[in-house]
Amino acid sequence: MRTVDYDQYMEQLRKKSLHLYTRWAAGQKDNALLSRKSRDLEEDKVLFLLDWKRWQEALTSGRIEKIGPRRYRWNG
């Protein structure tokens, strides 16, 4: 059986983890900037109204139930 120095092993894992995280975080920032499309005011209004209508329909049909202030239950 091979012996492993625990401290050295953990240091290697930490470096590898940090390297992967920094690569992921750098990629996320670039992707977030590229994928964010600014919407015009009219599109924002339309999307808000569609979302509000869908929410109201879910409340009236019983798919969503209000159980308290800022608390809702999804009934499927």
mmCIF file of the N, C-alpha and C atoms, coordinates in Angstrom:
data_MODEL
# 
_entry.id   MODEL 
# 
loop_
_atom_site.group_PDB 
_atom_site.id 
_atom_site.type_symbol 
_atom_site.label_atom_id 
_atom_site.label_alt_id 
_atom_site.label_comp_id 
_atom_site.label_asym_id 
_atom_site.label_entity_id 
_atom_site.label_seq_id 
_atom_site.pdbx_PDB_ins_code 
_atom_site.Cartn_x 
_atom_site.Cartn_y 
_atom_site.Cartn_z 
_atom_site.occupancy 
_atom_site.B_iso_or_equiv 
_atom_site.pdbx_formal_charge 
_atom_site.auth_seq_id 
_atom_site.auth_comp_id 
_atom_site.auth_asym_id 
_atom_site.auth_atom_id 
_atom_site.pdbx_PDB_model_num 
ATOM 1   N N  . MET A 1 1  ? 0.848   -1.177 0.000   1.00 0.00 ? 1  MET A N  1 
ATOM 2   C CA . MET A 1 1  ? 0.000   0.000  0.000   1.00 0.00 ? 1  MET A CA 1 
ATOM 3   C C  . MET A 1 1  ? 0.893   1.239  0.000   1.00 0.00 ? 1  MET A C  1 
ATOM 4   N N  . ARG A 1 2  ? 0.480   2.208  -0.751  1.00 0.00 ? 2  ARG A N  1 
ATOM 5   C CA . ARG A 1 2  ? 1.233   3.454  -0.865  1.00 0.00 ? 2  ARG A CA 1 
ATOM 6   C C  . ARG A 1 2  ? 0.916   4.367  0.315   1.00 0.00 ? 2  ARG A C  1 
ATOM 7   N N  . THR A 1 3  ? 1.925   5.038  0.847   1.00 0.00 ? 3  THR A N  1 
ATOM 8   C CA . THR A 1 3  ? 1.688   5.993  1.930   1.00 0.00 ? 3  THR A CA 1 
ATOM 9   C C  . THR A 1 3  ? 1.557   7.387  1.340   1.00 0.00 ? 3  THR A C  1 
ATOM 10  N N  . VAL A 1 4  ? 0.699   8.170  1.941   1.00 0.00 ? 4  VAL A N  1 
ATOM 11  C CA . VAL A 1 4  ? 0.421   9.518  1.448   1.00 0.00 ? 4  VAL A CA 1 
ATOM 12  C C  . VAL A 1 4  ? 0.605   10.497 2.595   1.00 0.00 ? 4  VAL A C  1 
ATOM 13  N N  . ASP A 1 5  ? 1.318   11.566 2.316   1.00 0.00 ? 5  ASP A N  1 
ATOM 14  C CA . ASP A 1 5  ? 1.456   12.640 3.299   1.00 0.00 ? 5  ASP A CA 1 
ATOM 15  C C  . ASP A 1 5  ? 0.176   13.475 3.239   1.00 0.00 ? 5  ASP A C  1 
ATOM 16  N N  . TYR A 1 6  ? -0.578  13.453 4.312   1.00 0.00 ? 6  TYR A N  1 
ATOM 17  C CA . TYR A 1 6  ? -1.885  14.101 4.340   1.00 0.00 ? 6  TYR A CA 1 
ATOM 18  C C  . TYR A 1 6  ? -1.784  15.601 4.071   1.00 0.00 ? 6  TYR A C  1 
ATOM 19  N N  . ASP A 1 7  ? -0.840  16.282 4.702   1.00 0.00 ? 7  ASP A N  1 
ATOM 20  C CA . ASP A 1 7  ? -0.703  17.730 4.516   1.00 0.00 ? 7  ASP A CA 1 
ATOM 21  C C  . ASP A 1 7  ? -0.378  18.079 3.071   1.00 0.00 ? 7  ASP A C  1 
ATOM 22  N N  . GLN A 1 8  ? 0.509   17.302 2.463   1.00 0.00 ? 8  GLN A N  1 
ATOM 23  C CA . GLN A 1 8  ? 0.871   17.550 1.066   1.00 0.00 ? 8  GLN A CA 1 
ATOM 24  C C  . GLN A 1 8  ? -0.333  17.285 0.155   1.00 0.00 ? 8  GLN A C  1 
ATOM 25  N N  . TYR A 1 9  ? -1.057  16.213 0.431   1.00 0.00 ? 9  TYR A N  1 
ATOM 26  C CA . TYR A 1 9  ? -2.233  15.871 -0.349  1.00 0.00 ? 9  TYR A CA 1 
ATOM 27  C C  . TYR A 1 9  ? -3.289  16.977 -0.269  1.00 0.00 ? 9  TYR A C  1 
ATOM 28  N N  . MET A 1 10 ? -3.544  17.471 0.926   1.00 0.00 ? 10 MET A N  1 
ATOM 29  C CA . MET A 1 10 ? -4.531  18.537 1.097   1.00 0.00 ? 10 MET A CA 1 
ATOM 30  C C  . MET A 1 10 ? -4.084  19.825 0.414   1.00 0.00 ? 10 MET A C  1 
ATOM 31  N N  . GLU A 1 11 ? -2.799  20.114 0.442   1.00 0.00 ? 11 GLU A N  1 
ATOM 32  C CA . GLU A 1 11 ? -2.280  21.306 -0.233  1.00 0.00 ? 11 GLU A CA 1 
ATOM 33  C C  . GLU A 1 11 ? -2.486  21.193 -1.745  1.00 0.00 ? 11 GLU A C  1 
ATOM 34  N N  . GLN A 1 12 ? -2.245  20.009 -2.305  1.00 0.00 ? 12 GLN A N  1 
ATOM 35  C CA . GLN A 1 12 ? -2.472  19.803 -3.735  1.00 0.00 ? 12 GLN A CA 1 
ATOM 36  C C  . GLN A 1 12 ? -3.951  19.961 -4.076  1.00 0.00 ? 12 GLN A C  1 
ATOM 37  N N  . LEU A 1 13 ? -4.815  19.407 -3.244  1.00 0.00 ? 13 LEU A N  1 
ATOM 38  C CA . LEU A 1 13 ? -6.254  19.556 -3.475  1.00 0.00 ? 13 LEU A CA 1 
ATOM 39  C C  . LEU A 1 13 ? -6.684  21.016 -3.413  1.00 0.00 ? 13 LEU A C  1 
ATOM 40  N N  . ARG A 1 14 ? -6.145  21.748 -2.441  1.00 0.00 ? 14 ARG A N  1 
ATOM 41  C CA . ARG A 1 14 ? -6.498  23.158 -2.293  1.00 0.00 ? 14 ARG A CA 1 
ATOM 42  C C  . ARG A 1 14 ? -6.079  23.947 -3.524  1.00 0.00 ? 14 ARG A C  1 
ATOM 43  N N  . LYS A 1 15 ? -4.866  23.705 -4.023  1.00 0.00 ? 15 LYS A N  1 
ATOM 44  C CA . LYS A 1 15 ? -4.390  24.417 -5.211  1.00 0.00 ? 15 LYS A CA 1 
ATOM 45  C C  . LYS A 1 15 ? -5.244  24.081 -6.424  1.00 0.00 ? 15 LYS A C  1 
ATOM 46  N N  . LYS A 1 16 ? -5.557  22.792 -6.579  1.00 0.00 ? 16 LYS A N  1 
ATOM 47  C CA . LYS A 1 16 ? -6.369  22.371 -7.715  1.00 0.00 ? 16 LYS A CA 1 
ATOM 48  C C  . LYS A 1 16 ? -7.768  22.984 -7.631  1.00 0.00 ? 16 LYS A C  1 
ATOM 49  N N  . SER A 1 17 ? -8.345  22.964 -6.440  1.00 0.00 ? 17 SER A N  1 
ATOM 50  C CA . SER A 1 17 ? -9.674  23.519 -6.241  1.00 0.00 ? 17 SER A CA 1 
ATOM 51  C C  . SER A 1 17 ? -9.685  25.023 -6.512  1.00 0.00 ? 17 SER A C  1 
ATOM 52  N N  . LEU A 1 18 ? -8.679  25.715 -6.002  1.00 0.00 ? 18 LEU A N  1 
ATOM 53  C CA . LEU A 1 18 ? -8.590  27.151 -6.221  1.00 0.00 ? 18 LEU A CA 1 
ATOM 54  C C  . LEU A 1 18 ? -8.433  27.464 -7.704  1.00 0.00 ? 18 LEU A C  1 
ATOM 55  N N  . HIS A 1 19 ? -7.620  26.665 -8.390  1.00 0.00 ? 19 HIS A N  1 
ATOM 56  C CA . HIS A 1 19 ? -7.414  26.870 -9.826  1.00 0.00 ? 19 HIS A CA 1 
ATOM 57  C C  . HIS A 1 19 ? -8.728  26.676 -10.587 1.00 0.00 ? 19 HIS A C  1 
ATOM 58  N N  . LEU A 1 20 ? -9.452  25.602 -10.264 1.00 0.00 ? 20 LEU A N  1 
ATOM 59  C CA . LEU A 1 20 ? -10.726 25.353 -10.941 1.00 0.00 ? 20 LEU A CA 1 
ATOM 60  C C  . LEU A 1 20 ? -11.740 26.452 -10.646 1.00 0.00 ? 20 LEU A C  1 
ATOM 61  N N  . TYR A 1 21 ? -11.787 26.894 -9.388  1.00 0.00 ? 21 TYR A N  1 
ATOM 62  C CA . TYR A 1 21 ? -12.740 27.931 -9.018  1.00 0.00 ? 21 TYR A CA 1 
ATOM 63  C C  . TYR A 1 21 ? -12.426 29.242 -9.724  1.00 0.00 ? 21 TYR A C  1 
ATOM 64  N N  . THR A 1 22 ? -11.158 29.627 -9.772  1.00 0.00 ? 22 THR A N  1 
ATOM 65  C CA . THR A 1 22 ? -10.816 30.900 -10.412 1.00 0.00 ? 22 THR A CA 1 
ATOM 66  C C  . THR A 1 22 ? -11.093 30.843 -11.908 1.00 0.00 ? 22 THR A C  1 
ATOM 67  N N  . ARG A 1 23 ? -10.856 29.683 -12.533 1.00 0.00 ? 23 ARG A N  1 
ATOM 68  C CA . ARG A 1 23 ? -11.191 29.554 -13.958 1.00 0.00 ? 23 ARG A CA 1 
ATOM 69  C C  . ARG A 1 23 ? -12.695 29.652 -14.162 1.00 0.00 ? 23 ARG A C  1 
ATOM 70  N N  . TRP A 1 24 ? -13.466 29.003 -13.281 1.00 0.00 ? 24 TRP A N  1 
ATOM 71  C CA . TRP A 1 24 ? -14.920 29.034 -13.392 1.00 0.00 ? 24 TRP A CA 1 
ATOM 72  C C  . TRP A 1 24 ? -15.447 30.448 -13.167 1.00 0.00 ? 24 TRP A C  1 
ATOM 73  N N  . ALA A 1 25 ? -14.927 31.121 -12.126 1.00 0.00 ? 25 ALA A N  1 
ATOM 74  C CA . ALA A 1 25 ? -15.394 32.470 -11.807 1.00 0.00 ? 25 ALA A CA 1 
ATOM 75  C C  . ALA A 1 25 ? -15.057 33.439 -12.932 1.00 0.00 ? 25 ALA A C  1 
ATOM 76  N N  . ALA A 1 26 ? -13.887 33.307 -13.510 1.00 0.00 ? 26 ALA A N  1 
ATOM 77  C CA . ALA A 1 26 ? -13.509 34.186 -14.618 1.00 0.00 ? 26 ALA A CA 1 
ATOM 78  C C  . ALA A 1 26 ? -14.425 33.946 -15.812 1.00 0.00 ? 26 ALA A C  1 
ATOM 79  N N  . GLY A 1 27 ? -14.746 32.700 -16.071 1.00 0.00 ? 27 GLY A N  1 
ATOM 80  C CA . GLY A 1 27 ? -15.650 32.377 -17.170 1.00 0.00 ? 27 GLY A CA 1 
ATOM 81  C C  . GLY A 1 27 ? -17.050 32.880 -16.917 1.00 0.00 ? 27 GLY A C  1 
ATOM 82  N N  . GLN A 1 28 ? -17.493 32.835 -15.675 1.00 0.00 ? 28 GLN A N  1 
ATOM 83  C CA . GLN A 1 28 ? -18.828 33.305 -15.334 1.00 0.00 ? 28 GLN A CA 1 
ATOM 84  C C  . GLN A 1 28 ? -18.962 34.803 -15.550 1.00 0.00 ? 28 GLN A C  1 
ATOM 85  N N  . LYS A 1 29 ? -17.940 35.549 -15.188 1.00 0.00 ? 29 LYS A N  1 
ATOM 86  C CA . LYS A 1 29 ? -18.013 37.002 -15.368 1.00 0.00 ? 29 LYS A CA 1 
ATOM 87  C C  . LYS A 1 29 ? -18.100 37.344 -16.847 1.00 0.00 ? 29 LYS A C  1 
ATOM 88  N N  . ASP A 1 30 ? -17.283 36.685 -17.658 1.00 0.00 ? 30 ASP A N  1 
ATOM 89  C CA . ASP A 1 30 ? -17.302 36.958 -19.091 1.00 0.00 ? 30 ASP A CA 1 
ATOM 90  C C  . ASP A 1 30 ? -18.637 36.569 -19.701 1.00 0.00 ? 30 ASP A C  1 
ATOM 91  N N  . ASN A 1 31 ? -19.137 35.390 -19.321 1.00 0.00 ? 31 ASN A N  1 
ATOM 92  C CA . ASN A 1 31 ? -20.411 34.935 -19.865 1.00 0.00 ? 31 ASN A CA 1 
ATOM 93  C C  . ASN A 1 31 ? -21.559 35.827 -19.421 1.00 0.00 ? 31 ASN A C  1 
ATOM 94  N N  . ALA A 1 32 ? -21.516 36.281 -18.185 1.00 0.00 ? 32 ALA A N  1 
ATOM 95  C CA . ALA A 1 32 ? -22.597 37.122 -17.682 1.00 0.00 ? 32 ALA A CA 1 
ATOM 96  C C  . ALA A 1 32 ? -22.642 38.443 -18.440 1.00 0.00 ? 32 ALA A C  1 
ATOM 97  N N  . LEU A 1 33 ? -21.480 38.986 -18.742 1.00 0.00 ? 33 LEU A N  1 
ATOM 98  C CA . LEU A 1 33 ? -21.455 40.248 -19.463 1.00 0.00 ? 33 LEU A CA 1 
ATOM 99  C C  . LEU A 1 33 ? -21.910 40.070 -20.905 1.00 0.00 ? 33 LEU A C  1 
ATOM 100 N N  . LEU A 1 34 ? -21.553 38.949 -21.502 1.00 0.00 ? 34 LEU A N  1 
ATOM 101 C CA . LEU A 1 34 ? -21.913 38.732 -22.890 1.00 0.00 ? 34 LEU A CA 1 
ATOM 102 C C  . LEU A 1 34 ? -23.376 38.349 -23.057 1.00 0.00 ? 34 LEU A C  1 
ATOM 103 N N  . SER A 1 35 ? -23.914 37.603 -22.093 1.00 0.00 ? 35 SER A N  1 
ATOM 104 C CA . SER A 1 35 ? -25.270 37.110 -22.265 1.00 0.00 ? 35 SER A CA 1 
ATOM 105 C C  . SER A 1 35 ? -26.329 38.114 -21.807 1.00 0.00 ? 35 SER A C  1 
ATOM 106 N N  . ARG A 1 36 ? -25.948 39.141 -21.101 1.00 0.00 ? 36 ARG A N  1 
ATOM 107 C CA . ARG A 1 36 ? -26.922 40.114 -20.602 1.00 0.00 ? 36 ARG A CA 1 
ATOM 108 C C  . ARG A 1 36 ? -27.290 41.078 -21.709 1.00 0.00 ? 36 ARG A C  1 
ATOM 109 N N  . LYS A 1 37 ? -28.532 41.010 -22.112 1.00 0.00 ? 37 LYS A N  1 
ATOM 110 C CA . LYS A 1 37 ? -29.029 41.890 -23.158 1.00 0.00 ? 37 LYS A CA 1 
ATOM 111 C C  . LYS A 1 37 ? -29.884 42.962 -22.499 1.00 0.00 ? 37 LYS A C  1 
ATOM 112 N N  . SER A 1 38 ? -29.600 44.198 -22.771 1.00 0.00 ? 38 SER A N  1 
ATOM 113 C CA . SER A 1 38 ? -30.424 45.254 -22.191 1.00 0.00 ? 38 SER A CA 1 
ATOM 114 C C  . SER A 1 38 ? -31.755 45.305 -22.936 1.00 0.00 ? 38 SER A C  1 
ATOM 115 N N  . ARG A 1 39 ? -32.824 45.417 -22.172 1.00 0.00 ? 39 ARG A N  1 
ATOM 116 C CA . ARG A 1 39 ? -34.158 45.448 -22.764 1.00 0.00 ? 39 ARG A CA 1 
ATOM 117 C C  . ARG A 1 39 ? -34.647 46.886 -22.845 1.00 0.00 ? 39 ARG A C  1 
ATOM 118 N N  . ASP A 1 40 ? -35.442 47.132 -23.855 1.00 0.00 ? 40 ASP A N  1 
ATOM 119 C CA . ASP A 1 40 ? -36.030 48.460 -23.940 1.00 0.00 ? 40 ASP A CA 1 
ATOM 120 C C  . ASP A 1 40 ? -37.221 48.536 -22.978 1.00 0.00 ? 40 ASP A C  1 
ATOM 121 N N  . LEU A 1 41 ? -37.691 49.729 -22.729 1.00 0.00 ? 41 LEU A N  1 
ATOM 122 C CA . LEU A 1 41 ? -38.744 49.958 -21.741 1.00 0.00 ? 41 LEU A CA 1 
ATOM 123 C C  . LEU A 1 41 ? -40.040 49.242 -22.113 1.00 0.00 ? 41 LEU A C  1 
ATOM 124 N N  . GLU A 1 42 ? -40.389 49.251 -23.378 1.00 0.00 ? 42 GLU A N  1 
ATOM 125 C CA . GLU A 1 42 ? -41.625 48.605 -23.820 1.00 0.00 ? 42 GLU A CA 1 
ATOM 126 C C  . GLU A 1 42 ? -41.577 47.095 -23.573 1.00 0.00 ? 42 GLU A C  1 
ATOM 127 N N  . GLU A 1 43 ? -40.455 46.475 -23.878 1.00 0.00 ? 43 GLU A N  1 
ATOM 128 C CA . GLU A 1 43 ? -40.315 45.038 -23.655 1.00 0.00 ? 43 GLU A CA 1 
ATOM 129 C C  . GLU A 1 43 ? -40.390 44.707 -22.162 1.00 0.00 ? 43 GLU A C  1 
ATOM 130 N N  . ASP A 1 44 ? -39.781 45.538 -21.330 1.00 0.00 ? 44 ASP A N  1 
ATOM 131 C CA . ASP A 1 44 ? -39.854 45.341 -19.884 1.00 0.00 ? 44 ASP A CA 1 
ATOM 132 C C  . ASP A 1 44 ? -41.300 45.390 -19.393 1.00 0.00 ? 44 ASP A C  1 
ATOM 133 N N  . LYS A 1 45 ? -42.066 46.350 -19.880 1.00 0.00 ? 45 LYS A N  1 
ATOM 134 C CA . LYS A 1 45 ? -43.467 46.477 -19.471 1.00 0.00 ? 45 LYS A CA 1 
ATOM 135 C C  . LYS A 1 45 ? -44.271 45.248 -19.884 1.00 0.00 ? 45 LYS A C  1 
ATOM 136 N N  . VAL A 1 46 ? -44.080 44.807 -21.121 1.00 0.00 ? 46 VAL A N  1 
ATOM 137 C CA . VAL A 1 46 ? -44.830 43.658 -21.630 1.00 0.00 ? 46 VAL A CA 1 
ATOM 138 C C  . VAL A 1 46 ? -44.494 42.400 -20.832 1.00 0.00 ? 46 VAL A C  1 
ATOM 139 N N  . LEU A 1 47 ? -43.215 42.167 -20.577 1.00 0.00 ? 47 LEU A N  1 
ATOM 140 C CA . LEU A 1 47 ? -42.816 40.987 -19.813 1.00 0.00 ? 47 LEU A CA 1 
ATOM 141 C C  . LEU A 1 47 ? -43.363 41.031 -18.390 1.00 0.00 ? 47 LEU A C  1 
ATOM 142 N N  . PHE A 1 48 ? -43.351 42.212 -17.779 1.00 0.00 ? 48 PHE A N  1 
ATOM 143 C CA . PHE A 1 48 ? -43.901 42.346 -16.428 1.00 0.00 ? 48 PHE A CA 1 
ATOM 144 C C  . PHE A 1 48 ? -45.392 42.037 -16.425 1.00 0.00 ? 48 PHE A C  1 
ATOM 145 N N  . LEU A 1 49 ? -46.127 42.586 -17.386 1.00 0.00 ? 49 LEU A N  1 
ATOM 146 C CA . LEU A 1 49 ? -47.570 42.353 -17.433 1.00 0.00 ? 49 LEU A CA 1 
ATOM 147 C C  . LEU A 1 49 ? -47.906 40.887 -17.698 1.00 0.00 ? 49 LEU A C  1 
ATOM 148 N N  . LEU A 1 50 ? -47.142 40.236 -18.572 1.00 0.00 ? 50 LEU A N  1 
ATOM 149 C CA . LEU A 1 50 ? -47.368 38.818 -18.829 1.00 0.00 ? 50 LEU A CA 1 
ATOM 150 C C  . LEU A 1 50 ? -47.105 37.982 -17.573 1.00 0.00 ? 50 LEU A C  1 
ATOM 151 N N  . ASP A 1 51 ? -46.040 38.306 -16.871 1.00 0.00 ? 51 ASP A N  1 
ATOM 152 C CA . ASP A 1 51 ? -45.712 37.583 -15.649 1.00 0.00 ? 51 ASP A CA 1 
ATOM 153 C C  . ASP A 1 51 ? -46.774 37.812 -14.578 1.00 0.00 ? 51 ASP A C  1 
ATOM 154 N N  . TRP A 1 52 ? -47.211 39.050 -14.432 1.00 0.00 ? 52 TRP A N  1 
ATOM 155 C CA . TRP A 1 52 ? -48.238 39.377 -13.438 1.00 0.00 ? 52 TRP A CA 1 
ATOM 156 C C  . TRP A 1 52 ? -49.540 38.633 -13.747 1.00 0.00 ? 52 TRP A C  1 
ATOM 157 N N  . LYS A 1 53 ? -49.923 38.594 -15.034 1.00 0.00 ? 53 LYS A N  1 
ATOM 158 C CA . LYS A 1 53 ? -51.147 37.898 -15.436 1.00 0.00 ? 53 LYS A CA 1 
ATOM 159 C C  . LYS A 1 53 ? -51.033 36.400 -15.142 1.00 0.00 ? 53 LYS A C  1 
ATOM 160 N N  . ARG A 1 54 ? -49.879 35.810 -15.452 1.00 0.00 ? 54 ARG A N  1 
ATOM 161 C CA . ARG A 1 54 ? -49.677 34.390 -15.185 1.00 0.00 ? 54 ARG A CA 1 
ATOM 162 C C  . ARG A 1 54 ? -49.750 34.101 -13.684 1.00 0.00 ? 54 ARG A C  1 
ATOM 163 N N  . TRP A 1 55 ? -49.182 34.986 -12.873 1.00 0.00 ? 55 TRP A N  1 
ATOM 164 C CA . TRP A 1 55 ? -49.222 34.820 -11.417 1.00 0.00 ? 55 TRP A CA 1 
ATOM 165 C C  . TRP A 1 55 ? -50.662 34.903 -10.903 1.00 0.00 ? 55 TRP A C  1 
ATOM 166 N N  . GLN A 1 56 ? -51.430 35.880 -11.389 1.00 0.00 ? 56 GLN A N  1 
ATOM 167 C CA . GLN A 1 56 ? -52.819 36.034 -10.960 1.00 0.00 ? 56 GLN A CA 1 
ATOM 168 C C  . GLN A 1 56 ? -53.658 34.826 -11.364 1.00 0.00 ? 56 GLN A C  1 
ATOM 169 N N  . GLU A 1 57 ? -53.425 34.301 -12.564 1.00 0.00 ? 57 GLU A N  1 
ATOM 170 C CA . GLU A 1 57 ? -54.165 33.118 -13.004 1.00 0.00 ? 57 GLU A CA 1 
ATOM 171 C C  . GLU A 1 57 ? -53.835 31.911 -12.130 1.00 0.00 ? 57 GLU A C  1 
ATOM 172 N N  . ALA A 1 58 ? -52.579 31.784 -11.735 1.00 0.00 ? 58 ALA A N  1 
ATOM 173 C CA . ALA A 1 58 ? -52.182 30.674 -10.859 1.00 0.00 ? 58 ALA A CA 1 
ATOM 174 C C  . ALA A 1 58 ? -52.833 30.814 -9.486  1.00 0.00 ? 58 ALA A C  1 
ATOM 175 N N  . LEU A 1 59 ? -52.941 32.040 -8.980  1.00 0.00 ? 59 LEU A N  1 
ATOM 176 C CA . LEU A 1 59 ? -53.600 32.257 -7.687  1.00 0.00 ? 59 LEU A CA 1 
ATOM 177 C C  . LEU A 1 59 ? -55.085 31.922 -7.758  1.00 0.00 ? 59 LEU A C  1 
ATOM 178 N N  . THR A 1 60 ? -55.764 32.369 -8.812  1.00 0.00 ? 60 THR A N  1 
ATOM 179 C CA . THR A 1 60 ? -57.208 32.131 -8.913  1.00 0.00 ? 60 THR A CA 1 
ATOM 180 C C  . THR A 1 60 ? -57.524 30.665 -9.194  1.00 0.00 ? 60 THR A C  1 
ATOM 181 N N  . SER A 1 61 ? -56.660 29.972 -9.916  1.00 0.00 ? 61 SER A N  1 
ATOM 182 C CA . SER A 1 61 ? -56.919 28.562 -10.219 1.00 0.00 ? 61 SER A CA 1 
ATOM 183 C C  . SER A 1 61 ? -56.550 27.643 -9.062  1.00 0.00 ? 61 SER A C  1 
ATOM 184 N N  . GLY A 1 62 ? -55.795 28.145 -8.092  1.00 0.00 ? 62 GLY A N  1 
ATOM 185 C CA . GLY A 1 62 ? -55.416 27.331 -6.949  1.00 0.00 ? 62 GLY A CA 1 
ATOM 186 C C  . GLY A 1 62 ? -54.077 26.626 -7.098  1.00 0.00 ? 62 GLY A C  1 
ATOM 187 N N  . ARG A 1 63 ? -53.397 26.823 -8.213  1.00 0.00 ? 63 ARG A N  1 
ATOM 188 C CA . ARG A 1 63 ? -52.072 26.209 -8.369  1.00 0.00 ? 63 ARG A CA 1 
ATOM 189 C C  . ARG A 1 63 ? -51.076 26.794 -7.381  1.00 0.00 ? 63 ARG A C  1 
ATOM 190 N N  . ILE A 1 64 ? -51.261 28.068 -7.046  1.00 0.00 ? 64 ILE A N  1 
ATOM 191 C CA . ILE A 1 64 ? -50.451 28.725 -6.024  1.00 0.00 ? 64 ILE A CA 1 
ATOM 192 C C  . ILE A 1 64 ? -51.404 29.211 -4.947  1.00 0.00 ? 64 ILE A C  1 
ATOM 193 N N  . GLU A 1 65 ? -51.042 28.978 -3.699  1.00 0.00 ? 65 GLU A N  1 
ATOM 194 C CA . GLU A 1 65 ? -51.893 29.366 -2.574  1.00 0.00 ? 65 GLU A CA 1 
ATOM 195 C C  . GLU A 1 65 ? -51.100 30.294 -1.660  1.00 0.00 ? 65 GLU A C  1 
ATOM 196 N N  . LYS A 1 66 ? -51.699 31.430 -1.314  1.00 0.00 ? 66 LYS A N  1 
ATOM 197 C CA . LYS A 1 66 ? -51.046 32.361 -0.400  1.00 0.00 ? 66 LYS A CA 1 
ATOM 198 C C  . LYS A 1 66 ? -51.291 31.878 1.017   1.00 0.00 ? 66 LYS A C  1 
ATOM 199 N N  . ILE A 1 67 ? -50.207 31.629 1.760   1.00 0.00 ? 67 ILE A N  1 
ATOM 200 C CA . ILE A 1 67 ? -50.343 31.118 3.124   1.00 0.00 ? 67 ILE A CA 1 
ATOM 201 C C  . ILE A 1 67 ? -49.884 32.126 4.164   1.00 0.00 ? 67 ILE A C  1 
ATOM 202 N N  . GLY A 1 68 ? -49.427 33.275 3.741   1.00 0.00 ? 68 GLY A N  1 
ATOM 203 C CA . GLY A 1 68 ? -48.996 34.312 4.669   1.00 0.00 ? 68 GLY A CA 1 
ATOM 204 C C  . GLY A 1 68 ? -48.369 35.450 3.893   1.00 0.00 ? 68 GLY A C  1 
ATOM 205 N N  . PRO A 1 69 ? -47.948 36.486 4.610   1.00 0.00 ? 69 PRO A N  1 
ATOM 206 C CA . PRO A 1 69 ? -47.299 37.590 3.905   1.00 0.00 ? 69 PRO A CA 1 
ATOM 207 C C  . PRO A 1 69 ? -45.980 37.109 3.295   1.00 0.00 ? 69 PRO A C  1 
ATOM 208 N N  . ARG A 1 70 ? -45.863 37.257 2.007   1.00 0.00 ? 70 ARG A N  1 
ATOM 209 C CA . ARG A 1 70 ? -44.669 36.852 1.255   1.00 0.00 ? 70 ARG A CA 1 
ATOM 210 C C  . ARG A 1 70 ? -44.404 35.351 1.324   1.00 0.00 ? 70 ARG A C  1 
ATOM 211 N N  . ARG A 1 71 ? -45.442 34.563 1.576   1.00 0.00 ? 71 ARG A N  1 
ATOM 212 C CA . ARG A 1 71 ? -45.285 33.100 1.629   1.00 0.00 ? 71 ARG A CA 1 
ATOM 213 C C  . ARG A 1 71 ? -46.383 32.463 0.787   1.00 0.00 ? 71 ARG A C  1 
ATOM 214 N N  . TYR A 1 72 ? -45.960 31.565 -0.101  1.00 0.00 ? 72 TYR A N  1 
ATOM 215 C CA . TYR A 1 72 ? -46.882 30.908 -1.014  1.00 0.00 ? 72 TYR A CA 1 
ATOM 216 C C  . TYR A 1 72 ? -46.596 29.415 -1.036  1.00 0.00 ? 72 TYR A C  1 
ATOM 217 N N  . ARG A 1 73 ? -47.608 28.638 -1.421  1.00 0.00 ? 73 ARG A N  1 
ATOM 218 C CA . ARG A 1 73 ? -47.451 27.191 -1.555  1.00 0.00 ? 73 ARG A CA 1 
ATOM 219 C C  . ARG A 1 73 ? -47.801 26.807 -2.983  1.00 0.00 ? 73 ARG A C  1 
ATOM 220 N N  . TRP A 1 74 ? -46.939 25.984 -3.586  1.00 0.00 ? 74 TRP A N  1 
ATOM 221 C CA . TRP A 1 74 ? -47.172 25.488 -4.941  1.00 0.00 ? 74 TRP A CA 1 
ATOM 222 C C  . TRP A 1 74 ? -47.994 24.211 -4.832  1.00 0.00 ? 74 TRP A C  1 
ATOM 223 N N  . ASN A 1 75 ? -49.165 24.196 -5.470  1.00 0.00 ? 75 ASN A N  1 
ATOM 224 C CA . ASN A 1 75 ? -50.046 23.035 -5.422  1.00 0.00 ? 75 ASN A CA 1 
ATOM 225 C C  . ASN A 1 75 ? -50.010 22.224 -6.707  1.00 0.00 ? 75 ASN A C  1 
ATOM 226 N N  . GLY A 1 76 ? -49.079 22.498 -7.551  1.00 0.00 ? 76 GLY A N  1 
ATOM 227 C CA . GLY A 1 76 ? -48.881 21.693 -8.747  1.00 0.00 ? 76 GLY A CA 1 
ATOM 228 C C  . GLY A 1 76 ? -49.802 22.041 -9.833  1.00 0.00 ? 76 GLY A C  1 
# 
